[in-house]
Amino acid sequence: MGDLESELKTLIVTTLKLEDLSPEDIDSDEPLFGDAGLGLDSIDALEIGVSIRKIYGIKIDSASDEVKKSFACIRNLAEFVRAHREAVR
């Protein structure tokens, strides 16, 4: 597991105060939203987006297809953050 993926898992657990879940419990390919996987909702996505903006300095546009795909799982989210961090530099 990459360092960024670990950071994002920790960010999700702490941002959403998921006390019954540890970052190690989250599979990088597990769906984050919907009935499968973590079962997060749109409010959770907003909170995660705000945290990503604060920590990584990445502005996330509205729910475009790219953003939806990027928030599908940790692995996609890590790729999204990597790509946008490189663009900011």
MODELLER restraints for C-alpha pairs under 7 A, 6 or more apart:
rsr = mdl.restraints
at = mdl.atoms
rsr.add(forms.Gaussian(group=physical.xy_distance, feature=features.Distance(at['CA:4:A'], at['CA:78:A']), mean=6.11, stdev=0.5))
rsr.add(forms.Gaussian(group=physical.xy_distance, feature=features.Distance(at['CA:5:A'], at['CA:74:A']), mean=6.24, stdev=0.5))
rsr.add(forms.Gaussian(group=physical.xy_distance, feature=features.Distance(at['CA:5:A'], at['CA:75:A']), mean=6.58, stdev=0.5))
rsr.add(forms.Gaussian(group=physical.xy_distance, feature=features.Distance(at['CA:5:A'], at['CA:78:A']), mean=5.72, stdev=0.5))
rsr.add(forms.Gaussian(group=physical.xy_distance, feature=features.Distance(at['CA:8:A'], at['CA:74:A']), mean=6.98, stdev=0.5))
rsr.add(forms.Gaussian(group=physical.xy_distance, feature=features.Distance(at['CA:9:A'], at['CA:23:A']), mean=4.94, stdev=0.5))
rsr.add(forms.Gaussian(group=physical.xy_distance, feature=features.Distance(at['CA:9:A'], at['CA:26:A']), mean=6.88, stdev=0.5))
rsr.add(forms.Gaussian(group=physical.xy_distance, feature=features.Distance(at['CA:10:A'], at['CA:23:A']), mean=5.22, stdev=0.5))
rsr.add(forms.Gaussian(group=physical.xy_distance, feature=features.Distance(at['CA:12:A'], at['CA:48:A']), mean=6.47, stdev=0.5))
rsr.add(forms.Gaussian(group=physical.xy_distance, feature=features.Distance(at['CA:13:A'], at['CA:21:A']), mean=6.91, stdev=0.5))
rsr.add(forms.Gaussian(group=physical.xy_distance, feature=features.Distance(at['CA:13:A'], at['CA:22:A']), mean=6.71, stdev=0.5))
rsr.add(forms.Gaussian(group=physical.xy_distance, feature=features.Distance(at['CA:13:A'], at['CA:23:A']), mean=6.39, stdev=0.5))
rsr.add(forms.Gaussian(group=physical.xy_distance, feature=features.Distance(at['CA:15:A'], at['CA:48:A']), mean=6.77, stdev=0.5))
rsr.add(forms.Gaussian(group=physical.xy_distance, feature=features.Distance(at['CA:16:A'], at['CA:44:A']), mean=6.83, stdev=0.5))
rsr.add(forms.Gaussian(group=physical.xy_distance, feature=features.Distance(at['CA:28:A'], at['CA:73:A']), mean=6.32, stdev=0.5))
rsr.add(forms.Gaussian(group=physical.xy_distance, feature=features.Distance(at['CA:28:A'], at['CA:74:A']), mean=4.77, stdev=0.5))
rsr.add(forms.Gaussian(group=physical.xy_distance, feature=features.Distance(at['CA:28:A'], at['CA:75:A']), mean=5.19, stdev=0.5))
rsr.add(forms.Gaussian(group=physical.xy_distance, feature=features.Distance(at['CA:29:A'], at['CA:73:A']), mean=5.46, stdev=0.5))
rsr.add(forms.Gaussian(group=physical.xy_distance, feature=features.Distance(at['CA:29:A'], at['CA:74:A']), mean=6.33, stdev=0.5))
rsr.add(forms.Gaussian(group=physical.xy_distance, feature=features.Distance(at['CA:29:A'], at['CA:75:A']), mean=6.02, stdev=0.5))
rsr.add(forms.Gaussian(group=physical.xy_distance, feature=features.Distance(at['CA:30:A'], at['CA:37:A']), mean=5.38, stdev=0.5))
rsr.add(forms.Gaussian(group=physical.xy_distance, feature=features.Distance(at['CA:30:A'], at['CA:73:A']), mean=5.72, stdev=0.5))
rsr.add(forms.Gaussian(group=physical.xy_distance, feature=features.Distance(at['CA:31:A'], at['CA:37:A']), mean=4.71, stdev=0.5))
rsr.add(forms.Gaussian(group=physical.xy_distance, feature=features.Distance(at['CA:31:A'], at['CA:38:A']), mean=6.55, stdev=0.5))
rsr.add(forms.Gaussian(group=physical.xy_distance, feature=features.Distance(at['CA:31:A'], at['CA:72:A']), mean=5.58, stdev=0.5))
rsr.add(forms.Gaussian(group=physical.xy_distance, feature=features.Distance(at['CA:31:A'], at['CA:73:A']), mean=4.93, stdev=0.5))
rsr.add(forms.Gaussian(group=physical.xy_distance, feature=features.Distance(at['CA:32:A'], at['CA:38:A']), mean=4.96, stdev=0.5))
rsr.add(forms.Gaussian(group=physical.xy_distance, feature=features.Distance(at['CA:32:A'], at['CA:39:A']), mean=6.04, stdev=0.5))
rsr.add(forms.Gaussian(group=physical.xy_distance, feature=features.Distance(at['CA:32:A'], at['CA:40:A']), mean=5.84, stdev=0.5))
rsr.add(forms.Gaussian(group=physical.xy_distance, feature=features.Distance(at['CA:32:A'], at['CA:72:A']), mean=5.73, stdev=0.5))
rsr.add(forms.Gaussian(group=physical.xy_distance, feature=features.Distance(at['CA:32:A'], at['CA:73:A']), mean=5.31, stdev=0.5))
rsr.add(forms.Gaussian(group=physical.xy_distance, feature=features.Distance(at['CA:33:A'], at['CA:39:A']), mean=4.69, stdev=0.5))
rsr.add(forms.Gaussian(group=physical.xy_distance, feature=features.Distance(at['CA:33:A'], at['CA:40:A']), mean=4.48, stdev=0.5))
rsr.add(forms.Gaussian(group=physical.xy_distance, feature=features.Distance(at['CA:33:A'], at['CA:41:A']), mean=5.92, stdev=0.5))
rsr.add(forms.Gaussian(group=physical.xy_distance, feature=features.Distance(at['CA:33:A'], at['CA:72:A']), mean=6.77, stdev=0.5))
rsr.add(forms.Gaussian(group=physical.xy_distance, feature=features.Distance(at['CA:34:A'], at['CA:40:A']), mean=6.36, stdev=0.5))
rsr.add(forms.Gaussian(group=physical.xy_distance, feature=features.Distance(at['CA:34:A'], at['CA:41:A']), mean=6.95, stdev=0.5))
rsr.add(forms.Gaussian(group=physical.xy_distance, feature=features.Distance(at['CA:49:A'], at['CA:60:A']), mean=6.73, stdev=0.5))
rsr.add(forms.Gaussian(group=physical.xy_distance, feature=features.Distance(at['CA:52:A'], at['CA:58:A']), mean=6.54, stdev=0.5))
rsr.add(forms.Gaussian(group=physical.xy_distance, feature=features.Distance(at['CA:53:A'], at['CA:59:A']), mean=5.60, stdev=0.5))
rsr.add(forms.Gaussian(group=physical.xy_distance, feature=features.Distance(at['CA:58:A'], at['CA:84:A']), mean=6.52, stdev=0.5))
rsr.add(forms.Gaussian(group=physical.xy_distance, feature=features.Distance(at['CA:58:A'], at['CA:85:A']), mean=6.87, stdev=0.5))
rsr.add(forms.Gaussian(group=physical.xy_distance, feature=features.Distance(at['CA:70:A'], at['CA:76:A']), mean=4.79, stdev=0.5))
rsr.add(forms.Gaussian(group=physical.xy_distance, feature=features.Distance(at['CA:70:A'], at['CA:77:A']), mean=4.84, stdev=0.5))
rsr.add(forms.Gaussian(group=physical.xy_distance, feature=features.Distance(at['CA:70:A'], at['CA:80:A']), mean=5.91, stdev=0.5))
rsr.add(forms.Gaussian(group=physical.xy_distance, feature=features.Distance(at['CA:71:A'], at['CA:77:A']), mean=5.35, stdev=0.5))
